[in-house]
Amino acid sequence: VPGKLTFEVVKNGDLNFQEGNPVKLYVDEKPVFFGFVFQKKRDKGETISVTAYDQLRYLKNKDTYVYENKKASEFIAKDVGLTCGEIADTEYVIENDIQDNKTFFDMIQDTLDTTLKNTKKIFVLYDNFGKLTLKNIEDMKVNYIVMPATAENFDYSTSIDGETYNQIKLSYDNKETGKRDIYIAMHSENINKWGLLQMY
């Protein structure tokens, strides 16, 4: 997925920006995010809520592509139409392929999957402050131990609130008998735990 930056700015007389304008974010003078404005929202107040995505957002465009004797790295570097930085050589040559009405994300994933199957090498695609980057995962190792203090946070939740059922009831109009046949499959243990959650 593309990198995403959301932020708010206060509208004043000098501030004038539009969709498609570039956005750069630095933290302690270090470049963190380079992307483009995709959405602006505001209400009667003077605050504008902005959503920007990095250039990977443009890989959601669909197209059809036919190629022969091309490496995944060549396809990414020459054919996706984005600003490229370091593109690792994926080495494996794909003899021929047809990508019909697919997003560039899916096309790239297909070429990297084919490369993985044939070389057992995993490559990672990301935007490095405005430059499309492809690296062999073996070249991305760092000498850090991941612990709760050094890892990013995550959310974990469980729910039975949607798409969860412990009884399925099927009705069928039987034309031969003129009656409606009813079929039920249930999970009694979960009904006792959760109450009845039925799909009809």
C-alpha positions in Angstrom: 0.0 0.0 0.0 1.2 3.6 -0.5 2.6 5.6 2.4 0.0 8.0 3.8 0.3 11.2 5.7 -2.7 13.0 7.3 -2.3 16.4 8.8 -4.3 19.6 9.6 -3.4 23.2 8.6 -5.0 26.5 9.6 -6.4 28.4 6.6 -4.9 31.9 6.3 -4.7 34.5 3.5 -1.3 33.3 2.2 -2.0 29.6 2.3 -3.0 28.2 -1.1 -2.5 24.6 -2.2 -4.3 22.2 -4.4 -4.7 18.5 -5.0 -1.6 17.1 -6.6 0.8 19.6 -4.9 3.9 18.0 -3.3 4.2 17.5 0.5 7.4 16.9 2.4 7.7 16.0 6.1 10.9 16.2 8.0 11.4 15.2 11.6 14.5 16.6 13.3 15.7 17.6 9.8 15.5 14.0 8.7 13.4 13.3 5.6 10.4 11.1 6.5 7.7 11.5 3.9 7.4 12.8 0.3 4.1 12.6 -1.4 1.2 14.5 -3.0 -2.1 16.0 -1.8 -5.0 13.7 -2.7 -7.8 15.0 -0.4 -8.7 18.2 1.4 -11.6 18.6 3.9 -12.8 21.5 5.9 -15.9 22.7 7.7 -17.0 26.1 8.8 -13.9 26.5 10.9 -10.5 27.6 9.5 -8.8 24.1 9.8 -8.1 22.1 6.6 -7.7 18.3 7.0 -5.3 17.0 4.3 -4.5 13.4 3.1 -1.4 12.9 1.1 0.0 9.7 -0.4 3.5 8.9 -1.6 4.0 8.0 -5.3 3.1 4.3 -4.7 -0.5 5.6 -4.9 -0.1 5.9 -8.7 0.6 2.1 -8.8 -3.2 1.7 -8.3 -3.6 2.7 -12.0 -4.7 -0.1 -14.2 -3.3 -1.1 -17.6 -2.6 -4.0 -19.8 1.0 -5.0 -20.4 2.7 -7.7 -22.6 6.4 -8.3 -22.3 9.1 -10.9 -23.1 12.5 -11.7 -21.6 12.3 -9.1 -18.9 13.4 -9.1 -15.2 11.0 -7.8 -12.5 13.6 -5.1 -11.8 13.6 -4.0 -15.4 9.8 -3.8 -15.5 9.7 -1.6 -12.3 12.6 0.6 -13.4 11.5 1.3 -16.9 7.8 0.8 -17.3 5.9 2.0 -14.3 6.5 5.7 -15.0 7.6 6.8 -11.5 10.8 8.4 -10.1 13.2 5.6 -9.2 16.0 5.3 -6.8 17.9 2.1 -6.0 16.4 -0.8 -7.9 18.1 -4.1 -7.0 18.7 -6.5 -9.8 16.2 -9.3 -9.5 18.4 -11.4 -11.9 15.7 -13.9 -13.0 14.4 -13.3 -16.5 10.7 -13.9 -17.1 10.3 -15.3 -20.6 6.9 -13.9 -21.4 3.9 -12.6 -19.6 0.5 -10.9 -20.2 -0.9 -8.7 -17.5 -4.4 -7.8 -18.6 -6.4 -5.0 -17.0 -4.5 -5.1 -13.7 -3.1 -2.5 -11.4 0.6 -1.8 -11.5 0.7 -3.0 -7.9 -0.6 -6.4 -9.0 1.7 -6.6 -12.1 4.7 -5.9 -9.9 3.6 -8.4 -7.3 3.1 -11.0 -10.0 6.7 -10.5 -11.3 8.1 -10.6 -7.8 6.2 -13.7 -7.0 7.5 -15.4 -10.2 11.0 -14.3 -9.2 10.5 -15.7 -5.7 9.4 -19.1 -7.0 12.4 -19.4 -9.2 15.1 -17.9 -7.1 13.8 -18.1 -3.5 14.7 -14.4 -3.1 12.3 -11.9 -1.6 12.3 -8.3 -2.8 10.7 -5.4 -1.0 9.2 -2.4 -2.9 8.8 0.9 -1.1 9.0 4.7 -1.6 12.2 6.2 -0.2 11.3 9.9 0.2 10.1 10.3 -3.4 12.2 7.5 -5.0 10.8 4.1 -5.9 13.1 1.6 -4.2 13.4 -2.2 -4.6 15.7 -4.1 -2.3 16.6 -7.7 -1.6 15.3 -8.4 1.9 18.7 -9.9 2.7 20.3 -6.5 2.2 17.9 -4.9 4.7 19.0 -6.6 7.9 19.8 -4.3 10.8 21.7 -5.1 14.0 18.8 -4.4 16.4 16.8 -6.7 18.6 13.0 -6.2 18.3 11.5 -5.8 21.8 8.4 -4.1 23.1 10.5 -0.9 23.7 11.8 -0.9 20.1 8.9 -2.3 18.1 6.0 -0.2 16.7 2.7 -0.5 18.3 -0.1 -2.7 17.0 -3.8 -3.2 17.6 -5.4 -6.5 18.1 -9.1 -7.1 18.5 -11.6 -10.0 18.3 -15.3 -9.8 17.6 -18.4 -11.8 16.9 -20.2 -8.7 15.7 -20.1 -9.3 12.0 -19.9 -12.2 9.5 -19.9 -14.6 12.5 -22.6 -17.3 12.7 -23.1 -20.4 14.8 -26.3 -21.5 13.1 -27.1 -21.7 9.4 -30.8 -22.0 8.4 -31.6 -22.9 4.7 -35.1 -22.9 3.3 -35.9 -24.5 0.0 -39.2 -24.4 -1.9 -39.7 -28.0 -2.8 -41.8 -28.0 -6.0 -42.4 -31.8 -5.9 -44.0 -31.7 -2.5 -45.4 -28.2 -2.6 -43.8 -27.5 0.8 -40.9 -25.5 2.1 -38.0 -27.7 3.3 -35.9 -26.4 6.2 -32.3 -27.4 6.8 -30.3 -26.3 9.9 -26.6 -26.7 10.7 -25.5 -25.5 14.2 -22.6 -25.4 16.5 -24.2 -26.0 19.9 -21.1 -25.2 21.9 -20.7 -21.7 20.4 -24.5 -21.1 20.7 -24.1 -21.7 24.5 -21.0 -19.3 24.6 -22.2 -16.5 22.3 -26.0 -16.9 22.1 -27.7 -17.6 18.7 -26.1 -15.9 15.7 -28.0 -17.1 12.7 -27.6 -16.7 9.0 -30.8 -17.5 7.1 
